[in-house]
Protein backbone atom coordinates (compact mmCIF):
# COMPACT_ATOMS: atom_id res chain seq x y z
CA UNK A 1 0.00 0.00 0.00
CA UNK A 2 2.82 2.41 0.89
CA UNK A 3 4.50 1.80 -2.48
CA UNK A 4 1.25 2.44 -4.38
CA UNK A 5 0.85 5.78 -2.61
CA UNK A 6 4.53 6.59 -3.10
CA UNK A 7 4.34 5.96 -6.87
CA UNK A 8 1.40 8.36 -7.20
CA UNK A 9 3.12 11.36 -5.64
CA UNK A 10 5.92 13.28 -7.33
CA UNK A 11 8.71 12.77 -4.80
CA UNK A 12 10.93 15.86 -5.10
CA UNK A 13 14.24 14.27 -4.13
CA UNK A 14 15.14 11.45 -6.47
CA UNK A 15 18.01 10.44 -8.70
CA UNK A 16 17.88 8.17 -11.74
CA UNK A 17 21.02 6.05 -11.93
CA UNK A 18 21.76 4.63 -15.37
CA UNK A 19 23.44 1.39 -16.38
CA UNK A 20 27.19 1.41 -17.02
CA UNK A 21 26.63 2.34 -20.67
CA UNK A 22 24.39 5.26 -19.71
CA UNK A 23 21.53 3.97 -21.86
CA UNK A 24 18.91 2.50 -19.54
CA UNK A 25 17.76 3.41 -16.04
CA UNK A 26 19.28 0.90 -13.62
CA UNK A 27 17.80 2.24 -10.38
CA UNK A 28 15.73 5.14 -9.11
CA UNK A 29 16.90 6.39 -5.71
CA UNK A 30 14.44 8.35 -3.61
CA UNK A 31 16.06 10.37 -0.81
CA UNK A 32 14.01 9.91 2.36
CA UNK A 33 16.29 11.51 4.97
CA UNK A 34 18.60 14.05 3.33
CA UNK A 35 18.68 15.87 0.03
CA UNK A 36 20.16 14.67 -3.19
CA UNK A 37 23.86 13.88 -3.39
CA UNK A 38 24.72 17.13 -5.13
CA UNK A 39 23.14 19.13 -2.29
CA UNK A 40 25.33 17.60 0.41
CA UNK A 41 28.43 16.66 -1.58
CA UNK A 42 30.63 19.00 0.46
CA UNK A 43 29.33 17.52 3.72
CA UNK A 44 29.30 13.86 2.72
CA UNK A 45 32.12 12.92 5.07
CA UNK A 46 30.20 14.30 8.05
CA UNK A 47 26.78 12.79 7.35
CA UNK A 48 26.27 9.97 9.81
CA UNK A 49 23.68 8.17 7.69
CA UNK A 50 21.14 8.44 4.91
CA UNK A 51 17.99 6.53 4.03
CA UNK A 52 16.83 5.78 0.49
CA UNK A 53 13.97 4.01 -1.17
CA UNK A 54 15.49 2.10 -4.10
CA UNK A 55 13.49 0.99 -7.11
CA UNK A 56 15.91 -1.48 -8.71
CA UNK A 57 15.09 -1.96 -12.39
CA UNK A 58 18.09 -3.90 -13.74
CA UNK A 59 20.71 -6.34 -12.48
CA UNK A 60 24.19 -5.18 -11.49
CA UNK A 61 27.04 -5.92 -13.82
CA UNK A 62 28.11 -9.45 -12.73
CA UNK A 63 31.29 -8.25 -11.03
CA UNK A 64 31.70 -8.23 -7.25
CA UNK A 65 31.79 -4.71 -5.80
CA UNK A 66 31.76 -3.13 -2.35
CA UNK A 67 30.40 0.17 -0.99
CA UNK A 68 31.87 3.27 0.66
CA UNK A 69 29.80 2.78 3.83
CA UNK A 70 28.34 0.10 6.06
CA UNK A 71 24.78 -0.51 4.93
CA UNK A 72 21.53 -2.34 5.50
CA UNK A 73 18.69 -3.08 3.12
CA UNK A 74 15.16 -4.37 3.59
CA UNK A 75 13.38 -5.83 0.55
CA UNK A 76 9.86 -4.39 0.39
CA UNK A 77 8.54 -5.79 -2.89
CA UNK A 78 9.91 -8.19 -5.48
CA UNK A 79 13.38 -9.49 -4.86
CA UNK A 80 16.77 -10.35 -6.29
CA UNK A 81 19.57 -12.86 -6.12
CA UNK A 82 22.64 -11.56 -4.33
CA UNK A 83 25.97 -13.12 -5.24
CA UNK A 84 28.75 -12.85 -2.65
CA UNK A 85 32.07 -14.70 -2.27
CA UNK A 86 30.10 -17.16 -0.08
CA UNK A 87 27.48 -18.01 -2.73
CA UNK A 88 24.23 -16.92 -4.36
CA UNK A 89 21.26 -16.05 -2.14
CA UNK A 90 17.61 -15.12 -2.80
CA UNK A 91 16.51 -11.91 -1.07
CA UNK A 92 12.72 -11.65 -1.16
CA UNK A 93 10.15 -9.43 0.58
CA UNK A 94 11.00 -9.05 4.25
CA UNK A 95 14.66 -9.99 3.79
CA UNK A 96 16.97 -7.81 5.85
CA UNK A 97 20.66 -7.67 4.97
CA UNK A 98 23.27 -5.80 7.00
CA UNK A 99 26.81 -5.48 5.62
CA UNK A 100 30.14 -3.78 6.18
CA UNK A 101 31.58 -1.46 3.55
CA UNK A 102 34.19 -4.06 2.57
CA UNK A 103 31.72 -6.88 1.84
CA UNK A 104 31.60 -7.72 -1.87
CA UNK A 105 28.44 -8.58 -3.81
CA UNK A 106 26.33 -7.98 -6.90
CA UNK A 107 22.57 -8.18 -7.50
CA UNK A 108 20.56 -10.02 -10.14
CA UNK A 109 16.97 -8.88 -10.64
CA UNK A 110 14.78 -11.58 -12.19
CA UNK A 111 11.38 -10.73 -13.58
CA UNK A 112 9.81 -7.65 -12.01
CA UNK A 113 11.85 -4.75 -10.62
CA UNK A 114 12.11 -4.64 -6.85
CA UNK A 115 11.78 -2.06 -4.09
CA UNK A 116 14.10 -1.82 -1.09
CA UNK A 117 14.59 0.45 1.88
CA UNK A 118 18.33 1.14 1.96
CA UNK A 119 20.17 2.67 4.90
CA UNK A 120 23.80 3.64 4.79
CA UNK A 121 26.30 4.85 7.34
CA UNK A 122 29.06 7.43 7.19
CA UNK A 123 31.45 7.09 4.23
CA UNK A 124 34.57 5.16 5.24
CA UNK A 125 36.37 4.58 1.95
CA UNK A 126 35.95 4.68 -1.83
CA UNK A 127 34.04 1.85 -3.45
CA UNK A 128 35.59 -0.63 -5.77
CA UNK A 129 35.48 -3.90 -7.68
CA UNK A 130 37.07 -7.34 -7.43
CA UNK A 131 39.27 -7.99 -10.46
CA UNK A 132 41.78 -10.67 -11.48
CA UNK A 133 44.49 -8.29 -10.21
CA UNK A 134 42.71 -7.76 -6.86
CA UNK A 135 40.56 -4.90 -5.53
CA UNK A 136 40.41 -1.84 -7.79
CA UNK A 137 38.83 1.47 -6.84
CA UNK A 138 35.76 2.45 -8.84
CA UNK A 139 37.38 5.28 -10.84
CA UNK A 140 40.23 3.06 -12.03
CA UNK A 141 37.88 0.15 -12.76
CA UNK A 142 35.37 2.22 -14.70
CA UNK A 143 38.19 4.01 -16.53
CA UNK A 144 39.65 0.65 -17.64
CA UNK A 145 36.22 -0.50 -18.70
CA UNK A 146 35.76 2.50 -21.01
CA UNK A 147 39.09 1.79 -22.73
CA UNK A 148 38.46 -1.91 -23.36
C-alpha positions as CSV (number, residue, x, y, z in Angstrom):
1,X,0.0,0.0,0.0
2,X,2.8,2.4,0.9
3,X,4.5,1.8,-2.5
4,X,1.3,2.4,-4.4
5,X,0.9,5.8,-2.6
6,X,4.5,6.6,-3.1
7,X,4.3,6.0,-6.9
8,X,1.4,8.4,-7.2
9,X,3.1,11.4,-5.6
10,X,5.9,13.3,-7.3
11,X,8.7,12.8,-4.8
12,X,10.9,15.9,-5.1
13,X,14.2,14.3,-4.1
14,X,15.1,11.4,-6.5
15,X,18.0,10.4,-8.7
16,X,17.9,8.2,-11.7
17,X,21.0,6.0,-11.9
18,X,21.8,4.6,-15.4
19,X,23.4,1.4,-16.4
20,X,27.2,1.4,-17.0
21,X,26.6,2.3,-20.7
22,X,24.4,5.3,-19.7
23,X,21.5,4.0,-21.9
24,X,18.9,2.5,-19.5
25,X,17.8,3.4,-16.0
26,X,19.3,0.9,-13.6
27,X,17.8,2.2,-10.4
28,X,15.7,5.1,-9.1
29,X,16.9,6.4,-5.7
30,X,14.4,8.4,-3.6
31,X,16.1,10.4,-0.8
32,X,14.0,9.9,2.4
33,X,16.3,11.5,5.0
34,X,18.6,14.0,3.3
35,X,18.7,15.9,0.0
36,X,20.2,14.7,-3.2
37,X,23.9,13.9,-3.4
38,X,24.7,17.1,-5.1
39,X,23.1,19.1,-2.3
40,X,25.3,17.6,0.4
41,X,28.4,16.7,-1.6
42,X,30.6,19.0,0.5
43,X,29.3,17.5,3.7
44,X,29.3,13.9,2.7
45,X,32.1,12.9,5.1
46,X,30.2,14.3,8.1
47,X,26.8,12.8,7.4
48,X,26.3,10.0,9.8
49,X,23.7,8.2,7.7
50,X,21.1,8.4,4.9
51,X,18.0,6.5,4.0
52,X,16.8,5.8,0.5
53,X,14.0,4.0,-1.2
54,X,15.5,2.1,-4.1
55,X,13.5,1.0,-7.1
56,X,15.9,-1.5,-8.7
57,X,15.1,-2.0,-12.4
58,X,18.1,-3.9,-13.7
59,X,20.7,-6.3,-12.5
60,X,24.2,-5.2,-11.5
61,X,27.0,-5.9,-13.8
62,X,28.1,-9.4,-12.7
63,X,31.3,-8.2,-11.0
64,X,31.7,-8.2,-7.3
65,X,31.8,-4.7,-5.8
66,X,31.8,-3.1,-2.4
67,X,30.4,0.2,-1.0
68,X,31.9,3.3,0.7
69,X,29.8,2.8,3.8
70,X,28.3,0.1,6.1
71,X,24.8,-0.5,4.9
72,X,21.5,-2.3,5.5
73,X,18.7,-3.1,3.1
74,X,15.2,-4.4,3.6
75,X,13.4,-5.8,0.6
76,X,9.9,-4.4,0.4
77,X,8.5,-5.8,-2.9
78,X,9.9,-8.2,-5.5
79,X,13.4,-9.5,-4.9
80,X,16.8,-10.4,-6.3
81,X,19.6,-12.9,-6.1
82,X,22.6,-11.6,-4.3
83,X,26.0,-13.1,-5.2
84,X,28.8,-12.9,-2.7
85,X,32.1,-14.7,-2.3
86,X,30.1,-17.2,-0.1
87,X,27.5,-18.0,-2.7
88,X,24.2,-16.9,-4.4
89,X,21.3,-16.1,-2.1
90,X,17.6,-15.1,-2.8
91,X,16.5,-11.9,-1.1
92,X,12.7,-11.7,-1.2
93,X,10.2,-9.4,0.6
94,X,11.0,-9.1,4.3
95,X,14.7,-10.0,3.8
96,X,17.0,-7.8,5.8
97,X,20.7,-7.7,5.0
98,X,23.3,-5.8,7.0
99,X,26.8,-5.5,5.6
100,X,30.1,-3.8,6.2
101,X,31.6,-1.5,3.6
102,X,34.2,-4.1,2.6
103,X,31.7,-6.9,1.8
104,X,31.6,-7.7,-1.9
105,X,28.4,-8.6,-3.8
106,X,26.3,-8.0,-6.9
107,X,22.6,-8.2,-7.5
108,X,20.6,-10.0,-10.1
109,X,17.0,-8.9,-10.6
110,X,14.8,-11.6,-12.2
111,X,11.4,-10.7,-13.6
112,X,9.8,-7.6,-12.0
113,X,11.9,-4.7,-10.6
114,X,12.1,-4.6,-6.8
115,X,11.8,-2.1,-4.1
116,X,14.1,-1.8,-1.1
117,X,14.6,0.5,1.9
118,X,18.3,1.1,2.0
119,X,20.2,2.7,4.9
120,X,23.8,3.6,4.8
121,X,26.3,4.9,7.3
122,X,29.1,7.4,7.2
123,X,31.5,7.1,4.2
124,X,34.6,5.2,5.2
125,X,36.4,4.6,1.9
126,X,36.0,4.7,-1.8
127,X,34.0,1.9,-3.4
128,X,35.6,-0.6,-5.8
129,X,35.5,-3.9,-7.7
130,X,37.1,-7.3,-7.4
131,X,39.3,-8.0,-10.5
132,X,41.8,-10.7,-11.5
133,X,44.5,-8.3,-10.2
134,X,42.7,-7.8,-6.9
135,X,40.6,-4.9,-5.5
136,X,40.4,-1.8,-7.8
137,X,38.8,1.5,-6.8
138,X,35.8,2.5,-8.8
139,X,37.4,5.3,-10.8
140,X,40.2,3.1,-12.0
141,X,37.9,0.1,-12.8
142,X,35.4,2.2,-14.7
143,X,38.2,4.0,-16.5
144,X,39.6,0.6,-17.6
145,X,36.2,-0.5,-18.7
146,X,35.8,2.5,-21.0
147,X,39.1,1.8,-22.7
148,X,38.5,-1.9,-23.4
